[in-house]
Each structure stands twice: as structure tokens, then as C-alpha cells.
Amino acid sequence: MRILIFDPFHGAAGDMITGALLACGADEKTVAAAMGAAVADPGIGTVTRAGIRAVQVHTKATPAHRTLADVERRLDEAAPRVPAGALAMSRRVFARMNAAEETVHGAHVHFHEVGADDAIADVIGACTALETMKVDGVAILPVAVGSGTVTSAHGTMPVPAPATAEILKNSGLAVLAGTGDGELCTPTGAALLAEFSTISPKDLGAYTILATGYGAGTRDPKDSPNVLRVMLAETTTAAEDTVDILETNVDDVSGEVIGEVLNRLIAAGARDASAAPILMKKGRPGYLVSVIAMQKDSPALAEKMAEELGTLGVRCLPAVHRFVAGRTTGTVEVTIAGHTKHIPVKYGLIRGKVYTAKPEFDAANVWAKELGMPVREVLRAIATAIGKTGMGQP
């Protein structure tokens, strides 16, 4: 399995991500054409940052503040020269940024920094670069956010900037301060990394590094390389591809208890837990309780199954291989009866392309109650909105 590992120890911005992917083997011609279709033909060259050779990308964009509708029009205009998967991914990235800005600042007209032409070019360039790599998954190591303050359209803000913090909050990515002063991770960089992430770093198994690439930022501090590193790696069996299956039969535990036990097992680290009715010896009705567990978690989860269910034995089917699709999260804008809301959505990906999308049921259910509507009608409206974005349908 070929994967990309991003190491944003010195931070991340859109141009750094694009540069690192180009240095790691992304198709420069395709990337340049896609960026040129949206803004202008980029400048791509090699620079040195604290002794590290890195690719630097200049978007050649002019300052501008655009609405989300403006950004969407730019993406539509660029569509003929942007790979379909990269275009859909770009839309999801801007949806993340828009949702974060609305959460922080409320309803707003302009995107400010993240709606500028350079951000549009950066997002399209990075998504296109990733698309050309044709990898099976992406892992993001802890993201350095920096320290101190940053000046934005909303004034002086603490680092990380509010929109960046909101994006990272919803991403599941680990963060750290890093070694630099000032803003190391921009909202665009955070949204791109959140969108790219499909593999948790803690689930990485052993891998072989096939290539490395460094993308340069605009600053050039002497004591720390302002670069983002990407590694192309190959692993024959990723840790997440191999799981243990734990099973036990019970005939003296009520359905209510089993339902609660399944919740507790998930909370304790199980990847999945289920129960199916079975007919046991002497015609007694019972349940087969099954748990999918990472190998490192199996002993503790087996003990918990025994404690919670009172069973005397738990079977373990070790090292079972499973297909694991890539996955990411995003939001989609939905309007029902004049009410608009951003609903979180889970996306399944194969080779970076969305093949399934499912809205978060709890969010849809809460909104359905607020609207006084059946939840199935709200889910149907969300599915329609997902389809219109070109992100795939549930």
C-alpha cells in the first residue's frame, strides 16, 4: 500500500503543501495547468531554507476578497483543466473553511484571506498534486501552529488564528506549538491537511520510504527551516488493514445490557462492536457478541468483554485482513424551508476519490427536531445537497 506522510513540524500553508507534493513526485505540468486555469500560471522553483532544498510555489495572484459564491464560480470556470477528483476535493476544502469562518465570525459576506486568489490557487494546486500521486492513503503527523499573534482582517489575533483553530478542532489532527514564533499553520493549510487525512498516525505500521519532498514557505529564518516535508512510503500491511476479531456467546444477558456493553466497548477503543441473535445448545436463545479490535487493543477489550458480559471465554481470530477505505469529514450547506445549516458529512474514498458520503445522523436529527420535520426528509434534503456539490452521494 502506497501512502503519503505529511510532517508539518514547521507548520503548513497552501503553497508549502503544493511545493512538497511537487518535490515528492506530483505531476508539475498538471498542477501548473490547474492553478493557471483558476488564477494565473504559477512560478515553481527551488530555494534553500536553513540548508534544506525545497520547492517554492508562487501563485502570482493579486489581492482580492471573494464570497463563497465567487470562489465556487472560479472553481466552475477552472473545471475543464482540473481533474474531477481534485475539483471535488477543492470544494470540500472551501466548505471546511467557510464553516469555520461562520462558526467564528457568524454569517459573513466575504471569505477574507481564505477567499483571496492565492488561496484559490493554493487549494486547487495542492488538491491536484495529491490527485496525481495516486496514493492509497494519507497520514498527517502533529501540526505545528506557532505562537504569539497574527494580524488579520479581523485585527490582531492569538495563534492559532480562530478559523485555523476551528478547522483543526473538527479535523481530529494532533497539534503542537512548534519551534517558530508567529503563525505557522494557516487556515488554508489546516483545511487541506484535514481534507487529506485518511490514516491516523497511531495506526501506521512499518513502512519503507520511497521518496521525500520539501515545500518552502515565504519566510527564511536562519535558525529553523521554514519547510513542510512529505514522504511517499510503501507498506505491505498497514496496521489498520490487520485486525483481531473477538467473539463470545451469551445466553443470560438482556438486550438492554448488551446494547450498553457495545457502547462501552466502542468507547474503550473497539473499531466496531455488534450482537446477533443465535440459537445455542439445548435450544436456548442467545447472542453472538463480536468486536473488531486493533491487535494492540485486543487483550484489554477481551477482558472488558468478560467483565461486562460475565462470559468465561472470548475467542480471538487474530490478524484478520480487512479492506479499509480512505475516509475524511467535511460539511455541506443545506437549505430547508428558508433555513440554512452546515451539516457534517463523512466521506469514503478509494484512491482519493469519493465513492460514498453519509451525513452525521445526530446533527440531522437535531435539526429535524428544530424544524419540526421527519428526520428522513431532512436526510433526503442533505443527500440532494451533497449530490449538487459533486462530492458523491450516500
C-alpha positions as a Markdown table, in Angstrom:
| # | Residue | x | y | z |
|---|---|---|---|---|
| 1 | Met | 0.0 | 0.0 | 0.0 |
| 2 | Arg | 1.4 | 3.4 | -1.0 |
| 3 | Ile | 0.8 | 6.2 | 1.4 |
| 4 | Leu | 1.9 | 9.8 | 1.9 |
| 5 | Ile | 3.0 | 11.0 | 5.3 |
| 6 | Phe | 2.9 | 14.8 | 5.9 |
| 7 | Asp | 5.3 | 16.1 | 8.6 |
| 8 | Pro | 4.2 | 19.7 | 9.3 |
| 9 | Phe | 6.6 | 20.2 | 12.2 |
| 10 | His | 7.5 | 23.6 | 11.0 |
| 11 | Gly | 3.9 | 24.4 | 10.0 |
| 12 | Ala | 1.8 | 24.3 | 6.9 |
| 13 | Ala | 0.4 | 26.7 | 4.3 |
| 14 | Gly | -1.2 | 26.0 | 0.9 |
| 15 | Asp | 1.9 | 26.9 | -1.1 |
| 16 | Met | 4.1 | 24.7 | 1.1 |
| 17 | Ile | 1.8 | 21.7 | 0.7 |
| 18 | Thr | 1.8 | 22.1 | -3.1 |
| 19 | Gly | 5.5 | 22.5 | -3.2 |
| 20 | Ala | 6.2 | 19.5 | -1.0 |
| 21 | Leu | 4.0 | 17.3 | -3.2 |
| 22 | Leu | 5.7 | 18.5 | -6.3 |
| 23 | Ala | 9.1 | 17.8 | -4.8 |
| 24 | Cys | 7.8 | 14.3 | -3.8 |
| 25 | Gly | 6.8 | 13.4 | -7.4 |
| 26 | Ala | 3.4 | 15.1 | -8.2 |
| 27 | Asp | 2.9 | 15.9 | -11.9 |
| 28 | Glu | 4.1 | 19.5 | -12.3 |
| 29 | Lys | 2.5 | 20.1 | -15.7 |
| 30 | Thr | -0.9 | 19.0 | -14.5 |
| 31 | Val | -0.6 | 21.1 | -11.3 |
| 32 | Ala | 0.5 | 24.2 | -13.1 |
| 33 | Ala | -2.3 | 23.9 | -15.7 |
| 34 | Ala | -4.9 | 23.5 | -12.9 |
| 35 | Met | -3.6 | 26.6 | -11.0 |
| 36 | Gly | -3.4 | 28.6 | -14.2 |
| 37 | Ala | -7.0 | 27.8 | -15.0 |
| 38 | Ala | -8.1 | 29.3 | -11.7 |
| 39 | Val | -5.8 | 32.3 | -11.2 |
| 40 | Ala | -2.5 | 32.6 | -13.2 |
| 41 | Asp | 0.3 | 30.3 | -14.3 |
| 42 | Pro | 2.4 | 29.8 | -11.1 |
| 43 | Gly | 6.1 | 30.2 | -10.6 |
| 44 | Ile | 7.7 | 27.0 | -9.5 |
| 45 | Gly | 11.4 | 26.9 | -8.4 |
| 46 | Thr | 13.9 | 25.6 | -5.9 |
| 47 | Val | 15.1 | 27.5 | -2.9 |
| 48 | Thr | 17.1 | 26.8 | 0.2 |
| 49 | Arg | 15.7 | 27.1 | 3.7 |
| 50 | Ala | 18.2 | 26.8 | 6.6 |
| 51 | Gly | 20.2 | 24.4 | 4.4 |
| 52 | Ile | 17.2 | 22.3 | 3.1 |
| 53 | Arg | 16.5 | 22.4 | -0.6 |
| 54 | Ala | 12.8 | 22.8 | -1.2 |
| 55 | Val | 10.3 | 23.6 | -3.9 |
| 56 | Gln | 8.6 | 27.0 | -3.7 |
| 57 | Val | 5.4 | 27.9 | -5.5 |
| 58 | His | 4.4 | 31.4 | -6.4 |
| 59 | Thr | 0.7 | 31.8 | -7.2 |
| 60 | Lys | 1.2 | 35.2 | -8.9 |
| 61 | Ala | -2.2 | 36.2 | -7.5 |
| 62 | Thr | -3.4 | 39.7 | -6.9 |
| 63 | Pro | -5.0 | 40.7 | -3.5 |
| 64 | Ala | -8.8 | 40.1 | -3.5 |
| 65 | His | -11.6 | 39.2 | -1.1 |
| 66 | Arg | -14.3 | 37.0 | -2.5 |
| 67 | Thr | -17.5 | 35.4 | -1.4 |
| 68 | Leu | -18.0 | 31.7 | -1.3 |
| 69 | Ala | -20.2 | 32.1 | -4.5 |
| 70 | Asp | -17.3 | 33.9 | -6.2 |
| 71 | Val | -14.9 | 31.0 | -5.2 |
| 72 | Glu | -17.4 | 28.4 | -6.5 |
| 73 | Arg | -17.6 | 30.3 | -9.8 |
| 74 | Arg | -13.8 | 30.3 | -10.1 |
| 75 | Leu | -13.8 | 26.5 | -9.5 |
| 76 | Asp | -16.5 | 26.1 | -12.1 |
| 77 | Glu | -14.5 | 28.1 | -14.6 |
| 78 | Ala | -11.4 | 26.0 | -13.9 |
| 79 | Ala | -13.2 | 22.7 | -14.1 |
| 80 | Pro | -12.1 | 21.8 | -17.7 |
| 81 | Arg | -8.5 | 21.9 | -16.7 |
| 82 | Val | -8.7 | 20.4 | -13.2 |
| 83 | Pro | -9.0 | 16.7 | -12.5 |
| 84 | Ala | -12.5 | 15.8 | -11.3 |
| 85 | Gly | -11.3 | 14.3 | -8.1 |
| 86 | Ala | -9.2 | 17.4 | -7.3 |
| 87 | Leu | -12.0 | 19.7 | -8.1 |
| 88 | Ala | -14.4 | 17.9 | -5.7 |
| 89 | Met | -11.8 | 17.9 | -3.1 |
| 90 | Ser | -11.2 | 21.7 | -3.5 |
| 91 | Arg | -14.9 | 22.3 | -3.0 |
| 92 | Arg | -14.8 | 20.3 | 0.3 |
| 93 | Val | -11.7 | 22.3 | 1.4 |
| 94 | Phe | -13.5 | 25.6 | 0.9 |
| 95 | Ala | -16.6 | 24.2 | 2.6 |
| 96 | Arg | -14.5 | 23.5 | 5.7 |
| 97 | Met | -13.1 | 27.0 | 5.7 |
| 98 | Asn | -16.5 | 28.6 | 5.2 |
| 99 | Ala | -18.0 | 26.6 | 8.0 |
| 100 | Ala | -15.1 | 27.5 | 10.3 |
| 101 | Glu | -15.4 | 31.2 | 9.5 |
| 102 | Glu | -19.1 | 31.2 | 10.0 |
| 103 | Thr | -18.7 | 29.5 | 13.4 |
| 104 | Val | -16.1 | 32.0 | 14.5 |
| 105 | His | -17.5 | 35.2 | 12.9 |
| 106 | Gly | -21.1 | 34.4 | 12.2 |
| 107 | Ala | -22.7 | 34.9 | 8.8 |
| 108 | His | -20.4 | 36.9 | 6.6 |
| 109 | Val | -20.2 | 38.2 | 3.1 |
| 110 | His | -16.5 | 37.7 | 2.3 |
| 111 | Phe | -14.0 | 35.0 | 2.9 |
| 112 | His | -11.2 | 37.5 | 3.7 |
| 113 | Glu | -7.8 | 35.8 | 3.5 |
| 114 | Val | -9.0 | 32.4 | 2.6 |
| 115 | Gly | -11.1 | 33.7 | -0.3 |
| 116 | Ala | -8.1 | 35.5 | -1.9 |
| 117 | Asp | -6.9 | 34.4 | -5.3 |
| 118 | Asp | -3.7 | 33.0 | -3.9 |
| 119 | Ala | -5.8 | 30.7 | -1.6 |
| 120 | Ile | -7.9 | 29.5 | -4.5 |
| 121 | Ala | -4.7 | 28.7 | -6.5 |
| 122 | Asp | -3.1 | 27.0 | -3.4 |
| 123 | Val | -6.1 | 24.8 | -2.8 |
| 124 | Ile | -6.5 | 23.8 | -6.4 |
| 125 | Gly | -2.8 | 23.2 | -6.8 |
| 126 | Ala | -2.5 | 21.1 | -3.6 |
| 127 | Cys | -5.6 | 19.0 | -4.4 |
| 128 | Thr | -4.4 | 18.4 | -8.0 |
| 129 | Ala | -0.9 | 17.5 | -6.8 |
| 130 | Leu | -2.4 | 14.9 | -4.4 |
| 131 | Glu | -4.6 | 13.6 | -7.1 |
| 132 | Thr | -1.7 | 12.9 | -9.4 |
| 133 | Met | 0.2 | 11.0 | -6.7 |
| 134 | Lys | -2.4 | 8.1 | -6.9 |
| 135 | Val | -1.8 | 7.0 | -3.3 |
| 136 | Asp | -3.9 | 4.7 | -1.1 |
| 137 | Gly | -4.0 | 6.9 | 2.0 |
| 138 | Val | -2.5 | 9.9 | 3.8 |
| 139 | Ala | -1.3 | 10.3 | 7.3 |
| 140 | Ile | -0.7 | 13.7 | 9.0 |
| 141 | Leu | 1.8 | 13.9 | 11.8 |
| 142 | Pro | 1.3 | 16.6 | 14.5 |
| 143 | Val | 0.7 | 20.1 | 13.0 |
| 144 | Ala | 2.8 | 23.0 | 14.4 |
| 145 | Val | 0.7 | 26.1 | 14.8 |
| 146 | Gly | 3.2 | 28.5 | 16.2 |
| 147 | Ser | 2.9 | 31.1 | 19.0 |
| 148 | Gly | 2.3 | 34.7 | 19.6 |
| 149 | Thr | -0.1 | 36.7 | 17.5 |
| 150 | Val | -1.1 | 37.2 | 13.9 |
| 151 | Thr | -2.6 | 40.2 | 12.1 |
| 152 | Ser | -5.7 | 39.5 | 10.0 |
| 153 | Ala | -8.7 | 41.3 | 8.5 |
| 154 | His | -10.3 | 41.0 | 12.0 |
| 155 | Gly | -7.4 | 42.6 | 13.8 |
| 156 | Thr | -4.6 | 41.1 | 15.9 |
| 157 | Met | -5.4 | 37.5 | 17.0 |
| 158 | Pro | -3.7 | 34.9 | 19.1 |
| 159 | Val | -2.0 | 32.0 | 17.3 |
| 160 | Pro | -3.6 | 29.8 | 16.0 |
| 161 | Ala | -6.0 | 32.2 | 14.3 |
| 162 | Pro | -9.6 | 31.5 | 15.3 |
| 163 | Ala | -10.5 | 30.0 | 11.9 |
| 164 | Thr | -7.4 | 27.8 | 12.0 |
| 165 | Ala | -8.3 | 26.5 | 15.5 |
| 166 | Glu | -11.8 | 25.8 | 14.4 |
| 167 | Ile | -10.7 | 23.8 | 11.4 |
| 168 | Leu | -8.2 | 21.8 | 13.5 |
| 169 | Lys | -10.8 | 21.2 | 16.2 |
| 170 | Asn | -13.0 | 19.4 | 13.8 |
| 171 | Ser | -10.2 | 17.6 | 12.0 |
| 172 | Gly | -9.0 | 15.1 | 14.6 |
| 173 | Leu | -5.4 | 16.1 | 13.8 |
| 174 | Ala | -2.9 | 16.4 | 16.6 |
| 175 | Val | -1.3 | 19.9 | 17.1 |
| 176 | Leu | 1.7 | 21.3 | 18.8 |
| 177 | Ala | 3.2 | 24.8 | 19.2 |
| 178 | Gly | 6.3 | 24.1 | 17.2 |
| 179 | Thr | 9.6 | 25.9 | 17.3 |
| 180 | Gly | 8.7 | 29.1 | 15.5 |
| 181 | Asp | 7.2 | 32.4 | 16.5 |
| 182 | Gly | 4.1 | 33.7 | 14.8 |
| 183 | Glu | 1.6 | 31.8 | 12.6 |
| 184 | Leu | 3.0 | 28.5 | 11.3 |
| 185 | Cys | -0.2 | 26.9 | 10.1 |
| 186 | Thr | -2.7 | 29.0 | 8.0 |
| 187 | Pro | -6.5 | 28.3 | 7.7 |
| 188 | Thr | -5.8 | 27.1 | 4.1 |
| 189 | Gly | -3.1 | 24.8 | 5.3 |
| 190 | Ala | -5.2 | 23.4 | 8.1 |
| 191 | Ala | -8.2 | 22.8 | 5.8 |
| 192 | Leu | -6.0 | 21.0 | 3.2 |
| 193 | Leu | -4.4 | 18.7 | 5.8 |
| 194 | Ala | -7.8 | 18.0 | 7.4 |
| 195 | Glu | -9.2 | 17.0 | 4.0 |
| 196 | Phe | -6.2 | 14.9 | 3.0 |
| 197 | Ser | -6.1 | 12.9 | 6.2 |
| 198 | Thr | -7.3 | 9.3 | 5.9 |
| 199 | Ile | -5.0 | 7.4 | 8.2 |
| 200 | Ser | -4.3 | 8.1 | 11.9 |
| 201 | Pro | -0.6 | 8.3 | 12.6 |
| 202 | Lys | -1.1 | 6.0 | 15.6 |
| 203 | Asp | -2.2 | 3.3 | 13.2 |
| 204 | Leu | 0.8 | 3.5 | 10.9 |
| 205 | Gly | 2.7 | 0.2 | 10.8 |
| 206 | Ala | 6.3 | -0.2 | 9.5 |
| 207 | Tyr | 6.9 | 1.3 | 6.1 |
| 208 | Thr | 9.6 | 1.9 | 3.5 |
| 209 | Ile | 10.3 | 5.5 | 2.4 |
| 210 | Leu | 10.3 | 5.7 | -1.4 |
| 211 | Ala | 10.7 | 9.5 | -1.8 |
| 212 | Thr | 10.8 | 12.7 | 0.2 |
| 213 | Gly | 9.9 | 16.2 | -0.8 |
| 214 | Tyr | 10.1 | 19.6 | 0.9 |
| 215 | Gly | 7.8 | 22.6 | 0.2 |
| 216 | Ala | 9.1 | 26.1 | 1.2 |
| 217 | Gly | 7.3 | 28.9 | 2.8 |
| 218 | Thr | 7.9 | 32.6 | 2.1 |
| 219 | Arg | 9.8 | 33.3 | 5.3 |
| 220 | Asp | 13.5 | 32.4 | 5.6 |
| 221 | Pro | 14.5 | 32.2 | 9.3 |
| 222 | Lys | 18.1 | 31.3 | 9.9 |
| 223 | Asp | 17.7 | 29.0 | 12.9 |
| 224 | Ser | 14.8 | 26.8 | 11.6 |
| 225 | Pro | 13.9 | 25.6 | 8.0 |
| 226 | Asn | 10.5 | 27.0 | 7.0 |
| 227 | Val | 9.6 | 23.9 | 5.1 |
| 228 | Leu | 7.0 | 21.2 | 5.1 |
| 229 | Arg | 8.1 | 17.6 | 4.5 |
| 230 | Val | 6.2 | 14.9 | 2.7 |
| 231 | Met | 7.3 | 11.3 | 2.5 |
| 232 | Leu | 6.0 | 8.8 | -0.1 |
| 233 | Ala | 6.0 | 5.4 | 1.6 |
| 234 | Glu | 5.0 | 1.8 | 1.0 |
| 235 | Thr | 3.8 | -0.7 | 3.5 |
| 236 | Thr | 2.9 | -4.3 | 2.7 |
| 237 | Thr | 0.4 | -4.5 | 5.5 |
| 238 | Ala | -0.7 | -1.3 | 7.2 |
| 239 | Ala | -1.5 | -1.6 | 10.8 |
| 240 | Glu | -5.1 | -0.6 | 10.2 |
| 241 | Asp | -5.5 | -3.3 | 7.5 |
| 242 | Thr | -5.0 | -6.1 | 10.1 |
| 243 | Val | -7.4 | -6.5 | 13.0 |
| 244 | Asp | -8.4 | -9.1 | 15.5 |
| 245 | Ile | -12.0 | -10.3 | 15.8 |
| 246 | Leu | -13.2 | -11.1 | 19.3 |
| 247 | Glu | -16.3 | -13.2 | 19.8 |
| 248 | Thr | -18.3 | -14.7 | 22.7 |
| 249 | Asn | -21.7 | -16.4 | 23.0 |
| 250 | Val | -24.0 | -15.3 | 25.9 |
| 251 | Asp | -27.5 | -16.6 | 26.8 |
| 252 | Asp | -28.0 | -15.0 | 30.2 |
| 253 | Val | -27.7 | -11.2 | 29.4 |
| 254 | Ser | -30.6 | -9.0 | 28.4 |
| 255 | Gly | -30.7 | -7.0 | 25.2 |
| 256 | Glu | -30.6 | -3.7 | 27.2 |
| 257 | Val | -27.3 | -4.7 | 28.9 |
| 258 | Ile | -25.8 | -5.9 | 25.6 |
| 259 | Gly | -26.6 | -2.6 | 23.9 |
| 260 | Glu | -24.9 | -0.7 | 26.7 |
| 261 | Val | -21.9 | -3.0 | 26.6 |
| 262 | Leu | -21.4 | -2.4 | 22.9 |
| 263 | Asn | -21.3 | 1.3 | 23.6 |
| 264 | Arg | -18.7 | 0.8 | 26.3 |
| 265 | Leu | -16.6 | -1.4 | 24.0 |
| 266 | Ile | -16.6 | 1.3 | 21.3 |
| 267 | Ala | -15.6 | 3.9 | 23.9 |
| 268 | Ala | -12.8 | 1.6 | 25.1 |
| 269 | Gly | -11.2 | 1.5 | 21.6 |
| 270 | Ala | -13.1 | -1.1 | 19.6 |
| 271 | Arg | -13.3 | -0.3 | 15.9 |
| 272 | Asp | -16.7 | -1.9 | 15.8 |
| 273 | Ala | -19.0 | -4.0 | 18.0 |
| 274 | Ser | -22.2 | -5.8 | 17.2 |
| 275 | Ala | -24.5 | -8.5 | 18.5 |
| 276 | Ala | -26.5 | -11.0 | 16.5 |
| 277 | Pro | -29.2 | -13.4 | 17.8 |
| 278 | Ile | -28.3 | -17.1 | 17.7 |
| 279 | Leu | -29.7 | -20.4 | 18.8 |
| 280 | Met | -27.5 | -22.1 | 21.3 |
| 281 | Lys | -27.3 | -25.6 | 22.7 |
| 282 | Lys | -30.5 | -27.1 | 24.1 |
| 283 | Gly | -32.5 | -24.7 | 22.0 |
| 284 | Arg | -31.6 | -21.7 | 24.2 |
| 285 | Pro | -31.8 | -18.3 | 22.5 |
| 286 | Gly | -28.7 | -16.1 | 22.9 |
| 287 | Tyr | -26.4 | -13.5 | 21.3 |
| 288 | Leu | -23.1 | -13.7 | 19.4 |
| 289 | Val | -21.2 | -10.6 | 20.5 |
| 290 | Ser | -18.4 | -9.6 | 18.1 |
| 291 | Val | -15.8 | -6.9 | 18.4 |
| 292 | Ile | -13.3 | -5.7 | 15.8 |
| 293 | Ala | -10.1 | -4.6 | 17.5 |
| 294 | Met | -6.7 | -3.4 | 16.6 |
| 295 | Gln | -4.2 | -6.0 | 17.6 |
| 296 | Lys | -2.6 | -3.9 | 20.3 |
| 297 | Asp | -6.1 | -3.4 | 21.9 |
| 298 | Ser | -7.3 | -7.0 | 21.9 |
| 299 | Pro | -6.2 | -8.1 | 25.3 |
| 300 | Ala | -7.8 | -5.2 | 27.1 |
| 301 | Leu | -11.0 | -5.4 | 25.1 |
| 302 | Ala | -11.3 | -9.2 | 25.7 |
| 303 | Glu | -11.0 | -8.5 | 29.4 |
| 304 | Lys | -13.7 | -5.9 | 29.2 |
| 305 | Met | -16.0 | -8.2 | 27.3 |
| 306 | Ala | -15.6 | -10.8 | 30.1 |
| 307 | Glu | -16.1 | -8.3 | 32.8 |
| 308 | Glu | -19.2 | -6.6 | 31.3 |
| 309 | Leu | -20.9 | -9.8 | 30.0 |
| 310 | Gly | -19.8 | -12.3 | 32.6 |
| 311 | Thr | -18.7 | -14.7 | 30.0 |
| 312 | Leu | -16.0 | -17.3 | 30.8 |
| 313 | Gly | -14.3 | -17.3 | 27.4 |
| 314 | Val | -13.6 | -14.9 | 24.5 |
| 315 | Arg | -12.5 | -16.3 | 21.1 |
| 316 | Cys | -9.8 | -14.4 | 19.2 |
| 317 | Leu | -9.4 | -14.6 | 15.5 |
| 318 | Pro | -6.0 | -13.0 | 15.1 |
| 319 | Ala | -4.5 | -11.0 | 12.3 |
| 320 | Val | -7.6 | -10.9 | 10.0 |
| 321 | His | -7.0 | -8.7 | 6.9 |
| 322 | Arg | -9.7 | -6.2 | 6.0 |
| 323 | Phe | -10.2 | -3.7 | 3.3 |
| 324 | Val | -10.1 | -0.1 | 4.7 |
| 325 | Ala | -11.3 | 2.7 | 2.5 |
| 326 | Gly | -9.9 | 6.2 | 2.9 |
| 327 | Arg | -12.1 | 8.5 | 4.9 |
| 328 | Thr | -12.5 | 12.1 | 5.6 |
| 329 | Thr | -15.0 | 14.5 | 7.0 |
| 330 | Gly | -16.4 | 17.8 | 5.8 |
| 331 | Thr | -19.6 | 19.9 | 5.8 |
| 332 | Val | -22.3 | 20.6 | 3.2 |
| 333 | Glu | -24.6 | 23.6 | 3.1 |
| 334 | Val | -28.3 | 22.7 | 3.2 |
| 335 | Thr | -31.3 | 24.9 | 2.9 |
| 336 | Ile | -34.8 | 23.7 | 4.0 |
| 337 | Ala | -37.8 | 26.0 | 4.2 |
| 338 | Gly | -35.6 | 29.1 | 4.2 |
| 339 | His | -33.4 | 27.8 | 7.0 |
| 340 | Thr | -29.7 | 27.1 | 6.1 |
| 341 | Lys | -27.3 | 25.0 | 8.1 |
| 342 | His | -23.9 | 23.4 | 7.6 |
| 343 | Ile | -24.2 | 19.6 | 8.2 |
| 344 | Pro | -21.1 | 17.4 | 8.9 |
| 345 | Val | -20.6 | 14.6 | 6.4 |
| 346 | Lys | -18.4 | 11.5 | 6.4 |
| 347 | Tyr | -16.8 | 10.6 | 3.0 |
| 348 | Gly | -15.4 | 7.3 | 1.9 |
| 349 | Leu | -12.6 | 7.4 | -0.6 |
| 350 | Ile | -10.8 | 5.0 | -2.9 |
| 351 | Arg | -7.6 | 6.3 | -4.3 |
| 352 | Gly | -8.5 | 9.8 | -3.3 |
| 353 | Lys | -11.9 | 9.8 | -5.0 |
| 354 | Val | -15.2 | 9.9 | -3.1 |
| 355 | Tyr | -17.4 | 6.9 | -3.6 |
| 356 | Thr | -19.8 | 7.3 | -0.7 |
| 357 | Ala | -21.0 | 10.2 | 1.5 |
| 358 | Lys | -23.0 | 9.9 | 4.7 |
| 359 | Pro | -24.3 | 12.8 | 6.8 |
| 360 | Glu | -23.9 | 12.7 | 10.5 |
| 361 | Phe | -27.2 | 11.3 | 11.8 |
| 362 | Asp | -27.2 | 13.1 | 15.1 |
| 363 | Ala | -26.7 | 16.5 | 13.5 |
| 364 | Ala | -29.5 | 15.8 | 11.0 |
| 365 | Asn | -31.8 | 14.5 | 13.8 |
| 366 | Val | -31.2 | 17.6 | 16.0 |
| 367 | Trp | -32.0 | 19.9 | 13.0 |
| 368 | Ala | -35.1 | 17.9 | 12.1 |
| 369 | Lys | -36.4 | 18.4 | 15.7 |
| 370 | Glu | -35.7 | 22.2 | 15.4 |
| 371 | Leu | -37.6 | 22.3 | 12.1 |
| 372 | Gly | -40.4 | 20.1 | 13.3 |
| 373 | Met | -39.9 | 17.7 | 10.3 |
| 374 | Pro | -39.4 | 14.0 | 10.0 |
| 375 | Val | -35.7 | 13.1 | 10.1 |
| 376 | Arg | -35.9 | 11.1 | 6.8 |
| 377 | Glu | -37.0 | 14.3 | 5.0 |
| 378 | Val | -34.0 | 16.2 | 6.4 |
| 379 | Leu | -31.7 | 13.3 | 5.4 |
| 380 | Arg | -33.1 | 13.4 | 1.9 |
| 381 | Ala | -32.5 | 17.1 | 1.6 |
| 382 | Ile | -28.9 | 16.7 | 2.8 |
| 383 | Ala | -28.3 | 13.9 | 0.3 |
| 384 | Thr | -29.6 | 16.2 | -2.5 |
| 385 | Ala | -27.2 | 19.0 | -1.4 |
| 386 | Ile | -24.3 | 16.5 | -1.3 |
| 387 | Gly | -25.1 | 15.4 | -4.8 |
| 388 | Lys | -25.1 | 19.0 | -6.1 |
| 389 | Thr | -21.6 | 19.6 | -4.8 |
| 390 | Gly | -20.2 | 16.8 | -6.9 |
| 391 | Met | -18.9 | 15.1 | -3.7 |
| 392 | Gly | -20.7 | 11.8 | -4.3 |
| 393 | Gln | -23.9 | 10.5 | -2.8 |
| 394 | Pro | -24.7 | 8.4 | 0.2 |
